[in-house]
Amino acid sequence: MRIKPLGDRVVIKKIEAEEKTKSGIVLPNSAQEQPQISEVLAIGEGITGDDKKKDSIKAGDRVIASKFSGTEVKLDGEEYTIIKLNDVLAIVE
């Protein structure tokens, strides 16, 4: 099943955080901070159809999004987040 966002929305999937600290200490899931870097999976037509917005982001980009933005969705055992383009803070290169 696929998710196709509407308007100026973007579907992202959080990239899992490291489970170890730099010194080698293993962190339990409860002690880990939510990852802020996500991968863009799909983009709405409100972005691809707009000449000013279409070059700003594309599927496959790694982005940093606002912490408490969007709607989390679980589909086929995978967790996705649907956010507005305005909630994307930066692209990680």
C-alpha positions in Angstrom: 0.0 0.0 0.0 1.2 3.5 -0.8 0.6 6.9 0.8 0.0 9.8 -1.5 0.0 13.1 0.3 -2.4 15.9 -0.7 -1.7 19.5 -1.2 1.6 20.8 0.3 2.2 17.8 2.5 5.2 15.5 2.7 5.4 11.8 3.9 8.5 11.2 5.9 9.9 8.2 7.8 12.2 8.7 10.8 15.7 7.3 10.6 16.5 5.2 13.6 18.8 6.8 16.2 22.0 5.2 17.4 21.6 2.7 20.2 25.1 3.3 21.6 26.8 6.4 22.8 30.2 7.4 21.4 31.9 5.8 24.5 30.1 2.5 23.8 27.3 2.6 26.4 24.1 0.9 25.1 21.0 3.0 25.6 17.5 1.5 26.3 14.7 2.7 24.1 13.2 4.7 27.0 16.4 6.7 27.3 16.7 7.5 23.6 15.6 10.8 22.2 13.3 10.7 19.2 15.2 11.0 16.0 14.9 14.4 14.2 16.3 13.3 10.9 13.9 11.7 8.5 13.8 10.5 4.9 11.2 12.0 2.5 9.2 9.2 0.9 6.5 11.1 -1.0 5.5 14.7 -1.9 2.1 16.2 -2.5 1.0 17.7 -5.8 0.7 21.1 -4.2 4.6 21.1 -4.1 5.3 19.3 -7.4 2.9 21.5 -9.3 4.3 24.8 -7.9 7.3 26.2 -9.8 8.7 27.9 -6.7 8.4 24.9 -4.4 9.1 21.9 -6.7 12.9 22.2 -6.6 13.1 22.8 -2.8 12.5 19.1 -1.8 12.3 15.7 -3.4 11.8 12.1 -2.5 14.9 10.5 -1.0 16.1 13.8 0.7 17.1 13.6 4.4 15.4 16.4 6.3 15.0 17.8 9.8 11.4 18.5 10.7 9.8 20.3 13.7 9.7 18.0 16.7 6.0 17.9 17.4 4.6 18.5 13.9 2.5 16.3 11.6 0.4 13.2 12.0 1.8 9.8 12.7 0.4 6.9 10.7 1.1 3.2 11.0 0.6 1.3 7.7 1.6 -2.3 7.1 3.7 -2.4 10.3 5.7 0.8 9.3 5.4 4.2 11.0 5.2 7.3 8.8 4.6 11.0 9.6 2.7 13.3 7.3 3.8 16.9 7.7 3.3 20.2 5.9 6.2 21.6 3.8 6.5 24.5 6.2 7.4 22.1 9.0 10.5 21.0 7.2 13.3 23.0 8.8 16.4 21.9 6.8 17.7 19.4 4.3 20.7 17.3 5.5 23.4 17.0 2.8 
